[in-house]
Amino acid sequence: MKTYLSFIIFFNLFAFLPILGQAESITIIDSSLKNFESDGCTMFIDGPPSKPGLWRHCCLEHDMRYWFGGDHSDMDQTDLRLHACVQDIAGQKWADLIYLGVRVGHNSPIKNKSHWSWGWITPRADIKLDKDEKIYIIEEVLQLPYDNKFLEKFIKLNLNN
């Protein structure tokens, strides 16, 4: 009887091992990020008519952060960081206008594809990023076609806490 039970356990272990391996690979694929895209300042100008593109880099950083998301406080901090960036280079009026647009956009019934946490293949809850997610995101961010100093600063501000 013991031999028979041992055989059944042994057989089932090896029979189902490939299936378990497939389930694990599906999880890895589902928890990956889509390719990053940015259109600059979504549905807004990237700078005033006299200086086109003046705050585009602020919007790029904002888009990158929205790509992988996090919890609600991360989103608030990201929006405030956009405000501060624009304020530093273009003044209070432009910063307030952009910030207001972003915050109103959160409640708009018209959604664009760049919503908070849009980059995950499988939709992700608005919760803190865990250590493994941060490691994965850092690897993905470092592959983006932007200046290394910009990327390193972005990682330090957004993923090293």
MIROVEX-430469 format. One record per atom (N, C-alpha, C): residue number from 1; atom name; y, x, z. Coordinates in nm, 4 decimals, decimal comma. Atoms other than C-alpha are relative to their C-alpha. Layout:
! MIROVEX-430469
NUM | CA | Y | X | Z
...
***
This chain:
! MIROVEX-430469
1 | N | -0,1188 | 0,0823 | 0,0000
1 | CA | 0,0000 | 0,0000 | 0,0000
1 | C | 0,1256 | 0,0870 | 0,0000
2 | N | -0,1167 | -0,0891 | -0,0044
2 | CA | 0,2424 | 0,2823 | 0,0922
2 | C | 0,0238 | 0,0650 | -0,1348
3 | N | -0,0124 | -0,0643 | 0,1309
3 | CA | 0,1713 | 0,4546 | -0,2375
3 | C | 0,0595 | -0,0976 | -0,1009
4 | N | -0,0493 | 0,1033 | 0,0916
4 | CA | 0,2351 | 0,1315 | -0,4254
4 | C | 0,1496 | -0,0235 | 0,0215
5 | N | -0,1417 | 0,0200 | -0,0303
5 | CA | 0,5737 | 0,0758 | -0,2474
5 | C | 0,0822 | 0,1219 | -0,0411
6 | N | -0,0701 | -0,1220 | 0,0398
6 | CA | 0,6737 | 0,4372 | -0,3026
6 | C | 0,0180 | 0,0035 | -0,1513
7 | N | -0,0077 | 0,0025 | 0,1455
7 | CA | 0,5942 | 0,3995 | -0,6722
7 | C | 0,1075 | -0,0984 | -0,0471
8 | N | -0,0987 | 0,1017 | 0,0389
8 | CA | 0,8058 | 0,0807 | -0,6992
8 | C | 0,1410 | 0,0503 | 0,0283
9 | N | -0,1327 | -0,0535 | -0,0335
9 | CA | 1,1020 | 0,2409 | -0,5202
9 | C | 0,0370 | 0,1124 | -0,0961
10 | N | -0,0229 | -0,1121 | 0,0906
10 | CA | 1,0711 | 0,5579 | -0,7288
10 | C | 0,0314 | -0,0500 | -0,1410
11 | N | -0,0185 | 0,0544 | 0,1338
11 | CA | 1,0405 | 0,3597 | -1,0536
11 | C | 0,1362 | -0,0682 | -0,0137
12 | N | -0,1268 | 0,0727 | 0,0051
12 | CA | 1,3399 | 0,1350 | -0,9765
12 | C | 0,1200 | 0,0942 | 0,0068
13 | N | -0,1083 | -0,0959 | -0,0106
13 | CA | 1,5559 | 0,4279 | -0,8791
13 | C | 0,0305 | 0,0621 | -0,1353
14 | N | -0,0217 | -0,0640 | 0,1293
14 | CA | 1,5069 | 0,6003 | -1,2134
14 | C | 0,0255 | -0,1005 | -0,1121
15 | N | -0,0216 | 0,1019 | 0,1029
15 | CA | 1,5010 | 0,2796 | -1,4143
15 | C | 0,1451 | -0,0476 | -0,0007
16 | N | -0,1357 | 0,0542 | -0,0084
16 | CA | 1,8449 | 0,1693 | -1,2889
16 | C | 0,1080 | 0,1079 | 0,0070
17 | N | -0,0972 | -0,1075 | -0,0064
17 | CA | 2,0122 | 0,5106 | -1,2639
17 | C | 0,0931 | 0,0032 | -0,1216
18 | N | -0,0907 | 0,0004 | 0,1142
18 | CA | 2,1439 | 0,5011 | -1,6239
18 | C | 0,0997 | -0,1154 | 0,0039
19 | N | -0,0908 | 0,1147 | -0,0089
19 | CA | 2,2937 | 0,1565 | -1,5625
19 | C | 0,1110 | 0,0287 | 0,1002
20 | N | -0,1008 | -0,0353 | -0,0992
20 | CA | 2,4700 | 0,2783 | -1,2497
20 | C | 0,0986 | 0,1000 | -0,0566
21 | N | -0,0879 | -0,0982 | 0,0633
21 | CA | 2,6096 | 0,5717 | -1,4462
21 | C | 0,0963 | -0,0657 | -0,0971
22 | N | -0,0878 | 0,0716 | 0,0934
22 | CA | 2,7448 | 0,3347 | -1,7111
22 | C | 0,1069 | -0,0771 | 0,0750
23 | N | -0,0978 | 0,0759 | -0,0778
23 | CA | 2,9140 | 0,1179 | -1,4493
23 | C | 0,1095 | 0,0925 | 0,0516
24 | N | -0,0997 | -0,0940 | -0,0488
24 | CA | 3,0854 | 0,4249 | -1,3088
24 | C | 0,0947 | 0,0407 | -0,1118
25 | N | -0,0868 | -0,0406 | 0,1094
25 | CA | 3,2161 | 0,5304 | -1,6507
25 | C | 0,0933 | -0,1129 | -0,0407
26 | N | -0,0880 | 0,1127 | 0,0302
26 | CA | 3,3526 | 0,1807 | -1,7088
26 | C | 0,1169 | -0,0021 | 0,0978
27 | N | -0,1064 | -0,0026 | -0,0998
27 | CA | 3,5490 | 0,2066 | -1,3850
27 | C | 0,1031 | 0,1065 | -0,0339
28 | N | -0,0918 | -0,1080 | 0,0342
28 | CA | 3,6990 | 0,5378 | -1,4929
28 | C | 0,0872 | -0,0398 | -0,1188
29 | N | -0,0772 | 0,0417 | 0,1167
29 | CA | 3,8042 | 0,3975 | -1,8303
29 | C | 0,1000 | -0,1081 | 0,0388
30 | N | -0,0879 | 0,1100 | -0,0373
30 | CA | 3,9490 | 0,0808 | -1,6768
30 | C | 0,1162 | 0,0427 | 0,0876
31 | N | -0,1074 | -0,0431 | -0,0879
31 | CA | 4,1580 | 0,2750 | -1,4278
31 | C | 0,0855 | 0,1096 | -0,0641
32 | N | -0,0820 | -0,0999 | 0,0675
32 | CA | 4,3252 | 0,4896 | -1,6904
32 | C | 0,1282 | -0,0631 | -0,0527
33 | N | -0,1304 | 0,0444 | 0,0478
33 | CA | 4,6754 | 0,4690 | -1,8299
33 | C | 0,0042 | -0,0067 | -0,1522
34 | N | -0,0311 | 0,0067 | 0,1427
34 | CA | 4,7852 | 0,3587 | -2,1741
34 | C | 0,0956 | 0,1154 | -0,0309
35 | N | -0,0973 | -0,1020 | 0,0388
35 | CA | 4,9961 | 0,6058 | -2,3702
35 | C | 0,1402 | -0,0428 | 0,0422
36 | N | -0,1362 | 0,0294 | -0,0423
36 | CA | 5,3493 | 0,6296 | -2,2364
36 | C | 0,0895 | -0,0204 | -0,1215
37 | N | -0,1005 | 0,0262 | 0,1020
37 | CA | 5,6280 | 0,4851 | -2,4501
37 | C | 0,1313 | -0,0339 | 0,0693
38 | N | -0,1317 | 0,0367 | -0,0505
38 | CA | 6,0003 | 0,4522 | -2,3945
38 | C | 0,0894 | -0,0339 | -0,1179
39 | N | -0,0991 | 0,0339 | 0,1017
39 | CA | 6,2704 | 0,2829 | -2,5962
39 | C | 0,1401 | 0,0298 | 0,0517
40 | N | -0,1297 | -0,0281 | -0,0615
40 | CA | 6,5476 | 0,4258 | -2,3810
40 | C | 0,0339 | -0,1126 | 0,0963
41 | N | -0,0456 | 0,1059 | -0,0903
41 | CA | 6,7482 | 0,1614 | -2,1992
41 | C | -0,0332 | -0,1353 | -0,0620
42 | N | 0,0541 | 0,1226 | 0,0584
42 | CA | 6,5473 | -0,1480 | -2,2842
42 | C | 0,1035 | -0,1121 | -0,0016
43 | N | -0,0906 | 0,1124 | 0,0195
43 | CA | 6,7637 | -0,4264 | -2,4246
43 | C | 0,1430 | 0,0297 | 0,0469
44 | N | -0,1343 | -0,0415 | -0,0375
44 | CA | 7,0807 | -0,2268 | -2,3413
44 | C | 0,0313 | 0,1288 | -0,0746
45 | N | -0,0398 | -0,1224 | 0,0690
45 | CA | 7,2788 | 0,0604 | -2,4880
45 | C | -0,0375 | 0,1233 | 0,0828
46 | N | 0,0381 | -0,1251 | -0,0663
46 | CA | 7,1822 | 0,4214 | -2,4073
46 | C | 0,1212 | 0,0822 | 0,0428
47 | N | -0,1245 | -0,0649 | -0,0369
47 | CA | 7,5445 | 0,5164 | -2,3539
47 | C | 0,1147 | -0,0788 | -0,0594
48 | N | -0,1147 | 0,0723 | 0,0554
48 | CA | 7,8969 | 0,3940 | -2,4257
48 | C | 0,0234 | 0,0398 | -0,1458
49 | N | -0,0241 | -0,0332 | 0,1417
49 | CA | 8,0169 | 0,3855 | -2,7871
49 | C | 0,0601 | 0,1396 | -0,0207
50 | N | -0,0612 | -0,1329 | 0,0148
50 | CA | 8,2171 | 0,7040 | -2,7269
50 | C | -0,0989 | 0,1143 | 0,0273
51 | N | 0,1007 | -0,1022 | -0,0328
51 | CA | 7,9075 | 0,8914 | -2,5967
51 | C | -0,1400 | -0,0598 | -0,0069
52 | N | 0,1339 | 0,0604 | 0,0120
52 | CA | 7,5848 | 0,7388 | -2,7355
52 | C | -0,1058 | 0,0921 | 0,0617
53 | N | 0,1082 | -0,0781 | -0,0612
53 | CA | 7,2789 | 0,8508 | -2,5410
53 | C | 0,0354 | 0,0637 | 0,1327
54 | N | -0,0480 | -0,0660 | -0,1217
54 | CA | 7,4795 | 0,9521 | -2,2320
54 | C | -0,0974 | -0,0166 | 0,1177
55 | N | 0,0899 | 0,0225 | -0,1136
55 | CA | 7,2409 | 0,7955 | -1,9804
55 | C | -0,1429 | -0,0311 | -0,0433
56 | N | 0,1359 | 0,0262 | 0,0487
56 | CA | 6,9282 | 0,7711 | -2,1936
56 | C | -0,1061 | 0,0684 | 0,0879
57 | N | 0,0975 | -0,0706 | -0,0842
57 | CA | 6,7528 | 1,0327 | -1,9762
57 | C | -0,0237 | -0,0738 | 0,1323
58 | N | 0,0176 | 0,0808 | -0,1218
58 | CA | 6,8120 | 0,8071 | -1,6716
58 | C | -0,0996 | -0,1125 | -0,0266
59 | N | 0,0907 | 0,1092 | 0,0372
59 | CA | 6,6365 | 0,5231 | -1,8522
59 | C | -0,1409 | 0,0521 | -0,0296
60 | N | 0,1307 | -0,0602 | 0,0260
60 | CA | 6,3547 | 0,7546 | -1,9648
60 | C | -0,0752 | 0,0201 | 0,1314
61 | N | 0,0631 | -0,0198 | -0,1312
61 | CA | 6,2842 | 0,8510 | -1,6019
61 | C | -0,0407 | -0,1348 | 0,0597
62 | N | 0,0279 | 0,1346 | -0,0504
62 | CA | 6,3019 | 0,4820 | -1,5033
62 | C | -0,1231 | -0,0586 | -0,0706
63 | N | 0,1157 | 0,0500 | 0,0767
63 | CA | 6,0565 | 0,3899 | -1,7825
63 | C | -0,1291 | 0,0710 | 0,0405
64 | N | 0,1191 | -0,0747 | -0,0410
64 | CA | 5,8177 | 0,6667 | -1,6778
64 | C | -0,0522 | -0,0524 | 0,1328
65 | N | 0,0419 | 0,0481 | -0,1318
65 | CA | 5,8140 | 0,5371 | -1,3216
65 | C | -0,0588 | -0,1407 | -0,0088
66 | N | 0,0531 | 0,1349 | 0,0203
66 | CA | 5,7593 | 0,1782 | -1,4374
66 | C | -0,1377 | 0,0049 | -0,0656
67 | N | 0,1274 | -0,0169 | 0,0696
67 | CA | 5,4679 | 0,3034 | -1,6484
67 | C | -0,1173 | -0,0082 | 0,0972
68 | N | 0,1136 | -0,0021 | -0,0924
68 | CA | 5,2432 | 0,3688 | -1,3470
68 | C | 0,0234 | -0,0782 | 0,1288
69 | N | -0,0268 | 0,0917 | -0,1100
69 | CA | 5,4151 | 0,1574 | -1,0806
69 | C | -0,0246 | 0,0531 | 0,1390
70 | N | 0,0187 | -0,0257 | -0,1426
70 | CA | 5,3222 | 0,1483 | -0,7143
70 | C | 0,0251 | -0,1301 | 0,0728
71 | N | -0,0278 | 0,1239 | -0,0733
71 | CA | 5,4314 | -0,0967 | -0,4480
71 | C | 0,1446 | -0,0447 | -0,0233
72 | N | -0,1325 | 0,0589 | 0,0225
72 | CA | 5,7446 | -0,3117 | -0,4305
72 | C | 0,1126 | 0,0931 | 0,0448
73 | N | -0,1045 | -0,0924 | -0,0457
73 | CA | 5,9418 | -0,0540 | -0,2308
73 | C | 0,0178 | 0,1158 | -0,0989
74 | N | -0,0115 | -0,1031 | 0,1041
74 | CA | 5,8626 | 0,2058 | -0,5000
74 | C | 0,0872 | -0,0512 | -0,1148
75 | N | -0,0795 | 0,0585 | 0,1082
75 | CA | 6,0113 | -0,0302 | -0,7595
75 | C | 0,1473 | -0,0053 | 0,0399
76 | N | -0,1391 | 0,0042 | -0,0471
76 | CA | 6,3251 | -0,0813 | -0,5491
76 | C | 0,0636 | 0,1388 | -0,0058
77 | N | -0,0506 | -0,1377 | 0,0024
77 | CA | 6,3657 | 0,2966 | -0,5105
77 | C | 0,0234 | 0,0489 | -0,1426
78 | N | -0,0132 | -0,0396 | 0,1405
78 | CA | 6,3138 | 0,3465 | -0,8839
78 | C | 0,1260 | -0,0605 | -0,0606
79 | N | -0,1211 | 0,0656 | 0,0513
79 | CA | 6,5864 | 0,0945 | -0,9668
79 | C | 0,1257 | 0,0626 | 0,0603
80 | N | -0,1146 | -0,0661 | -0,0634
80 | CA | 6,8223 | 0,2570 | -0,7149
80 | C | 0,0227 | 0,1400 | -0,0569
81 | N | -0,0122 | -0,1329 | 0,0593
81 | CA | 6,7483 | 0,5993 | -0,8635
81 | C | 0,0653 | -0,0095 | -0,1385
82 | N | -0,0655 | 0,0242 | 0,1297
82 | CA | 6,8452 | 0,4618 | -1,2080
82 | C | 0,1493 | -0,0214 | 0,0214
83 | N | -0,1408 | 0,0266 | -0,0317
83 | CA | 7,1703 | 0,3319 | -1,0581
83 | C | 0,0731 | 0,1305 | 0,0328
84 | N | -0,0626 | -0,1262 | -0,0412
84 | CA | 7,2474 | 0,6695 | -0,8976
84 | C | 0,0163 | 0,0954 | -0,1173
85 | N | -0,0054 | -0,0894 | 0,1161
85 | CA | 7,1690 | 0,8617 | -1,2160
85 | C | 0,1139 | -0,0400 | -0,0932
86 | N | -0,1060 | 0,0476 | 0,0903
86 | CA | 7,3973 | 0,6462 | -1,4312
86 | C | 0,1365 | 0,0162 | 0,0668
87 | N | -0,1270 | -0,0142 | -0,0711
87 | CA | 7,6688 | 0,6474 | -1,1648
87 | C | 0,0497 | 0,1438 | -0,0038
88 | N | -0,0383 | -0,1418 | 0,0008
88 | CA | 7,6668 | 1,0290 | -1,1530
88 | C | 0,0620 | 0,0422 | -0,1320
89 | N | -0,0500 | -0,0466 | 0,1299
89 | CA | 7,7324 | 1,0623 | -1,5254
89 | C | 0,0951 | -0,0959 | -0,0696
90 | N | -0,0837 | 0,0962 | 0,0723
90 | CA | 7,9135 | 0,7423 | -1,6254
90 | C | 0,0861 | -0,0870 | 0,0905
91 | N | -0,0839 | 0,0767 | -0,0921
91 | CA | 8,0639 | 0,5862 | -1,3136
91 | C | -0,0640 | -0,1278 | 0,0516
92 | N | 0,0475 | 0,1173 | -0,0727
92 | CA | 8,0209 | 0,2849 | -1,0921
92 | C | -0,0174 | -0,1226 | -0,0895
93 | N | 0,0048 | 0,1216 | 0,0827
93 | CA | 8,0933 | 0,0161 | -1,3546
93 | C | -0,1276 | -0,0059 | -0,0829
94 | N | 0,1206 | -0,0024 | 0,0836
94 | CA | 7,8147 | 0,1206 | -1,5916
94 | C | -0,1265 | -0,0066 | 0,0859
95 | N | 0,1176 | -0,0010 | -0,0885
95 | CA | 7,5720 | 0,1884 | -1,3073
95 | C | -0,0278 | -0,1396 | 0,0553
96 | N | 0,0173 | 0,1351 | -0,0540
96 | CA | 7,6316 | -0,1548 | -1,1541
96 | C | -0,0504 | -0,0959 | -0,1069
97 | N | 0,0395 | 0,0887 | 0,1099
97 | CA | 7,5938 | -0,3272 | -1,4911
97 | C | -0,1485 | 0,0199 | -0,0355
98 | N | 0,1405 | -0,0291 | 0,0328
98 | CA | 7,2636 | -0,1537 | -1,5703
98 | C | -0,0921 | -0,0442 | 0,1133
99 | N | 0,0814 | 0,0386 | -0,1161
99 | CA | 7,1285 | -0,2053 | -1,2185
99 | C | -0,0145 | -0,1524 | 0,0077
100 | N | 0,0051 | 0,1458 | -0,0020
100 | CA | 7,2183 | -0,5745 | -1,2283
100 | C | -0,0946 | -0,0527 | -0,1079
101 | N | 0,0880 | 0,0415 | 0,1091
101 | CA | 7,0436 | -0,6117 | -1,5648
101 | C | -0,1471 | 0,0207 | 0,0336
102 | N | 0,1387 | -0,0300 | -0,0378
102 | CA | 6,7267 | -0,4471 | -1,4343
102 | C | -0,0483 | -0,0979 | 0,1065
103 | N | 0,0410 | 0,0874 | -0,1104
103 | CA | 6,7195 | -0,6545 | -1,1159
103 | C | -0,0136 | -0,1455 | -0,0453
104 | N | 0,0116 | 0,1361 | 0,0535
104 | CA | 6,7851 | -0,9824 | -1,2989
104 | C | -0,1246 | -0,0092 | -0,0877
105 | N | 0,1175 | -0,0032 | 0,0866
105 | CA | 6,5145 | -0,8826 | -1,5464
105 | C | -0,1312 | -0,0209 | 0,0744
106 | N | 0,1218 | 0,0220 | -0,0792
106 | CA | 6,2565 | -0,8842 | -1,2671
106 | C | -0,0340 | -0,1481 | 0,0124
107 | N | 0,0203 | 0,1439 | -0,0189
107 | CA | 6,3041 | -1,2604 | -1,2356
107 | C | 0,0119 | -0,0802 | -0,1284
108 | N | -0,0153 | 0,0690 | 0,1274
108 | CA | 6,3519 | -1,3416 | -1,6019
108 | C | -0,1327 | -0,0573 | -0,0488
109 | N | 0,1229 | 0,0542 | 0,0579
109 | CA | 6,1005 | -1,5742 | -1,7650
109 | C | -0,0384 | 0,0721 | -0,1296
110 | N | 0,0257 | -0,0778 | 0,1215
110 | CA | 6,1324 | -1,3535 | -2,0751
110 | C | -0,0353 | 0,1412 | 0,0430
111 | N | 0,0466 | -0,1316 | -0,0445
111 | CA | 5,9264 | -1,0423 | -2,0061
111 | C | -0,0205 | 0,0920 | -0,1201
112 | N | 0,0334 | -0,0985 | 0,1020
112 | CA | 5,9152 | -0,7281 | -2,2118
112 | C | -0,1229 | 0,0759 | 0,0476
113 | N | 0,1258 | -0,0673 | -0,0354
113 | CA | 5,6130 | -0,5025 | -2,2135
113 | C | 0,0170 | 0,1096 | 0,1042
114 | N | -0,0235 | -0,1095 | -0,0939
114 | CA | 5,7752 | -0,2434 | -1,9858
114 | C | 0,0227 | -0,0479 | 0,1426
115 | N | -0,0103 | 0,0492 | -0,1370
115 | CA | 5,7300 | -0,4366 | -1,6614
115 | C | -0,0605 | 0,1030 | 0,0960
116 | N | 0,0516 | -0,0902 | -0,1023
116 | CA | 5,6374 | -0,2640 | -1,3355
116 | C | -0,1518 | 0,0142 | -0,0130
117 | N | 0,1427 | -0,0350 | 0,0119
117 | CA | 5,2938 | -0,0930 | -1,3620
117 | C | -0,0604 | -0,0375 | -0,1350
118 | N | 0,0490 | 0,0447 | 0,1313
118 | CA | 5,2637 | -0,1781 | -1,7325
118 | C | -0,1039 | 0,0932 | -0,0596
119 | N | 0,0843 | -0,0986 | 0,0658
119 | CA | 5,0694 | 0,1370 | -1,8150
119 | C | -0,1489 | -0,0072 | 0,0272
120 | N | 0,1421 | 0,0036 | -0,0335
120 | CA | 4,7387 | 0,0593 | -1,6481
120 | C | -0,0757 | -0,0905 | -0,0959
121 | N | 0,0821 | 0,0794 | 0,0915
121 | CA | 4,4680 | -0,0628 | -1,8853
121 | C | -0,0469 | -0,1273 | 0,0694
122 | N | 0,0340 | 0,1161 | -0,0812
122 | CA | 4,3409 | -0,2929 | -1,6123
122 | C | 0,1187 | -0,0272 | 0,0916
123 | N | -0,1166 | 0,0275 | -0,0854
123 | CA | 4,6312 | -0,4691 | -1,4353
123 | C | -0,0245 | 0,0447 | 0,1438
124 | N | 0,0082 | -0,0578 | -0,1336
124 | CA | 4,7022 | -0,3086 | -1,1000
124 | C | 0,0897 | -0,0779 | 0,0949
125 | N | -0,0808 | 0,0673 | -0,1023
125 | CA | 4,8248 | -0,4761 | -0,7814
125 | C | 0,1183 | 0,0879 | 0,0377
126 | N | -0,1178 | -0,0732 | -0,0451
126 | CA | 5,1678 | -0,3767 | -0,6517
126 | C | -0,0236 | 0,0546 | 0,1400
127 | N | 0,0309 | -0,0668 | -0,1262
127 | CA | 5,0328 | -0,1490 | -0,3807
127 | C | 0,0288 | 0,1488 | -0,0157
128 | N | -0,0245 | -0,1441 | 0,0028
128 | CA | 5,0953 | 0,2138 | -0,2862
128 | C | -0,1048 | 0,0701 | -0,0857
129 | N | 0,0936 | -0,0826 | 0,0761
129 | CA | 4,9403 | 0,4685 | -0,5170
129 | C | -0,0831 | 0,0817 | 0,0979
130 | N | 0,0822 | -0,0832 | -0,0869
130 | CA | 4,6452 | 0,6434 | -0,3588
130 | C | -0,0010 | 0,1439 | -0,0510
131 | N | 0,0006 | -0,1429 | 0,0318
131 | CA | 4,5839 | 1,0195 | -0,3648
131 | C | -0,0624 | 0,0280 | -0,1369
132 | N | 0,0673 | -0,0222 | 0,1285
132 | CA | 4,3411 | 1,0066 | -0,6598
132 | C | 0,0839 | -0,0503 | -0,1170
133 | N | -0,0880 | 0,0514 | 0,1060
133 | CA | 4,5789 | 0,7915 | -0,8648
133 | C | 0,1149 | 0,0966 | -0,0250
134 | N | -0,1114 | -0,0944 | 0,0156
134 | CA | 4,8634 | 1,0351 | -0,7986
134 | C | -0,0432 | 0,1260 | -0,0748
135 | N | 0,0513 | -0,1188 | 0,0693
135 | CA | 4,6530 | 1,3309 | -0,9094
135 | C | -0,0178 | -0,0304 | -0,1488
136 | N | 0,0200 | 0,0414 | 0,1393
136 | CA | 4,5555 | 1,1458 | -1,2270
136 | C | 0,1345 | -0,0169 | -0,0720
137 | N | -0,1310 | 0,0236 | 0,0615
137 | CA | 4,9167 | 1,0401 | -1,2965
137 | C | 0,0712 | 0,1327 | -0,0268
138 | N | -0,0637 | -0,1316 | 0,0205
138 | CA | 5,0452 | 1,3958 | -1,2489
138 | C | -0,0586 | 0,0679 | -0,1232
139 | N | 0,0637 | -0,0589 | 0,1184
139 | CA | 4,7917 | 1,5182 | -1,5047
139 | C | 0,0518 | -0,0651 | -0,1278
140 | N | -0,0488 | 0,0725 | 0,1172
140 | CA | 4,9060 | 1,2481 | -1,7476
140 | C | 0,1476 | 0,0300 | -0,0282
141 | N | -0,1426 | -0,0286 | 0,0164
141 | CA | 5,2776 | 1,3119 | -1,6887
141 | C | 0,0199 | 0,1386 | -0,0608
142 | N | -0,0145 | -0,1365 | 0,0516
142 | CA | 5,2338 | 1,6837 | -1,7558
142 | C | -0,0377 | 0,0118 | -0,1484
143 | N | 0,0353 | 0,0006 | 0,1424
143 | CA | 5,0940 | 1,5943 | -2,1009
143 | C | 0,1098 | -0,0614 | -0,0874
144 | N | -0,1055 | 0,0659 | 0,0773
144 | CA | 5,4097 | 1,4069 | -2,2030
144 | C | 0,0858 | 0,1042 | -0,0716
145 | N | -0,0734 | -0,0972 | 0,0828
145 | CA | 5,6233 | 1,5717 | -2,4731
145 | C | 0,1460 | 0,0193 | 0,0413
146 | N | -0,1353 | -0,0199 | -0,0508
146 | CA | 5,9261 | 1,6411 | -2,2538
146 | C | 0,0099 | 0,1373 | 0,0652
147 | N | -0,0289 | -0,1283 | -0,0618
147 | CA | 6,0856 | 1,9501 | -2,1040
147 | C | -0,0732 | 0,0139 | 0,1340
148 | N | 0,0779 | -0,0229 | -0,1222
148 | CA | 5,8716 | 2,1011 | -1,8266
148 | C | 0,0834 | -0,0150 | 0,1271
149 | N | -0,0849 | 0,0130 | -0,1187
149 | CA | 6,1654 | 2,1179 | -1,5834
149 | C | 0,0251 | -0,1472 | 0,0320
150 | N | -0,0177 | 0,1442 | -0,0187
150 | CA | 6,2309 | 1,7456 | -1,6353
150 | C | -0,1258 | -0,0612 | 0,0620
151 | N | 0,1265 | 0,0559 | -0,0500
151 | CA | 5,8623 | 1,6645 | -1,5789
151 | C | -0,0288 | 0,0435 | 0,1436
152 | N | 0,0238 | -0,0496 | -0,1357
152 | CA | 5,8344 | 1,8841 | -1,2685
152 | C | 0,0920 | -0,0685 | 0,1010
153 | N | -0,0945 | 0,0706 | -0,0877
153 | CA | 6,1461 | 1,7255 | -1,1174
153 | C | -0,0462 | -0,1443 | 0,0191
154 | N | 0,0486 | 0,1377 | -0,0071
154 | CA | 6,0081 | 1,3805 | -1,1984
154 | C | -0,1190 | -0,0108 | 0,0956
155 | N | 0,1178 | -0,0001 | -0,0872
155 | CA | 5,6766 | 1,4614 | -1,0282
155 | C | 0,0414 | 0,0193 | 0,1454
156 | N | -0,0437 | -0,0274 | -0,1367
156 | CA | 5,8505 | 1,6007 | -0,7220
156 | C | 0,0668 | -0,1235 | 0,0615
157 | N | -0,0693 | 0,1189 | -0,0511
157 | CA | 6,0695 | 1,2881 | -0,6858
157 | C | -0,0906 | -0,1203 | 0,0168
158 | N | 0,0770 | 0,1241 | 0,0083
158 | CA | 5,8014 | 1,0312 | -0,7613
158 | C | -0,1440 | 0,0071 | 0,0489
159 | N | 0,1440 | -0,0072 | -0,0276
159 | CA | 5,4567 | 1,1633 | -0,6767
159 | C | -0,0379 | 0,0974 | 0,1117
160 | N | 0,0314 | -0,0965 | -0,1063
160 | CA | 5,4818 | 1,4203 | -0,3974
160 | C | 0,0344 | -0,0531 | 0,1384
161 | N | -0,0244 | 0,0546 | -0,1342
161 | CA | 5,4981 | 1,1913 | -0,0954
161 | C | -0,1262 | -0,0575 | 0,0578
***
